[in-house]
Amino acid sequence: MSVNYARTRIKFCGFTRHEDIAQAVALGVDALGFVMWPKSARSITPDTLQGLAANVPAFVTRVGLFVNQPAELIEQCLPYLDLIQFHGDEPASFCQQFDRPWIKALRMRDDIDLHQAAAEYSDAKALLLDAYRPGSPGGTGETFDWSRIPATLAKPVILAGGLTAGNIAAAVKQVMPYAVDVSGGIEASHGVKDADLMASFVKQVTLASAQ
Ligand SMILES: O=C(O)c1ccccc1NCC(=O)[C@H](O)[C@H](O)COP(=O)(O)O
C-alpha cells in the first residue's frame, strides 16, 4: 500500500501524569500510549490507567502497550482502552482474541522481513516499526536505518524509535509514514513529559507534513 497521507498522525507514548495528557490533547495529538509492562520505567498500573484514561476526550485514541503479558491483565485494562499495542513476541492468534483493534510493534532486527510480518499480522490496524536493541522490547530512544522500510507495505506504518523535534522532519519526508510515535524524545525524565519538547515535536511534524 503506497498512500500519500494528507497529514501524519502523532502518537505520544508513556504517559503517567494528567497534566502531560492535557498538554498533548491541547496540541492536537491523535493517540496517547500507556505502558502496562511493569518492568518499564514508564509503567502504570490498571488503577492508574483508569484514572488517566477518564480524562481523555473523544477522538483521542487511548492505546495500551503490553509485552508478552497475560490475557487476563489485558482484559482488565480493556474498559479504558481504544486500541491495543503488542510490543512483544505475541503471535497474531493471541493479538486478535480481544474485543479491540490492535497494532503490532516490530523491532527492526537485521533479518526482519516486513512483507512477511505484514502477512503474518494481517488483522493488525498498522505496524509500528521500532529500533532493535537486544534485551529491550522498546522505548530505547534509538533510531534505525529508515531506508530499510519498503516503499510499499500491506499495512500502514507507524514510525518509532529515537524520534525528536530535531530529526522528525527528515523522518516524515523520507518515510512518509501513516503516523509517528515518540516517547523519550518528548520527556524531561522517564514518564514525565516536557511541554516545550511536545510542542516542538508537533510543530515539526505539521510543517514536514505540509511540504
Ligand atoms: O517505553 C517503554 O519503556 C517501553 C517498554 C517496553 C516496550 C515498549 C516501550 N515503549 C514503546 C514506546 O514508547 C514507543 O512505542 C517506541 O518504542 C518509541 O520509544 P522512543 O524511542 O523512546 O521514542
The ligand as a Gaussian input file, in Angstrom:
#p B3LYP/6-31G(d) Opt

LIG

0 1
 O        8.626000       2.953000      26.916000
 C        8.948000       1.882000      27.414000
 O        9.521000       1.807000      28.495000
 C        8.664000       0.618000      26.682000
 C        8.931000      -0.588000      27.296000
 C        8.675000      -1.758000      26.637000
 C        8.153000      -1.765000      25.376000
 C        7.875000      -0.568000      24.742000
 C        8.128000       0.620000      25.380000
 N        7.884000       1.821000      24.781000
 C        7.389000       1.910000      23.489000
 C        7.389000       3.294000      23.033000
 O        7.380000       4.228000      23.804000
 C        7.349000       3.599000      21.609000
 O        6.399000       2.775000      21.020000
 C        8.673000       3.467000      20.934000
 O        9.381000       2.392000      21.448000
 C        9.450000       4.728000      20.886000
 O       10.174000       4.994000      22.036000
 P       11.331000       6.095000      21.966000
 O       12.473000       5.535000      21.183000
 O       11.685000       6.378000      23.394000
 O       10.756000       7.308000      21.312000

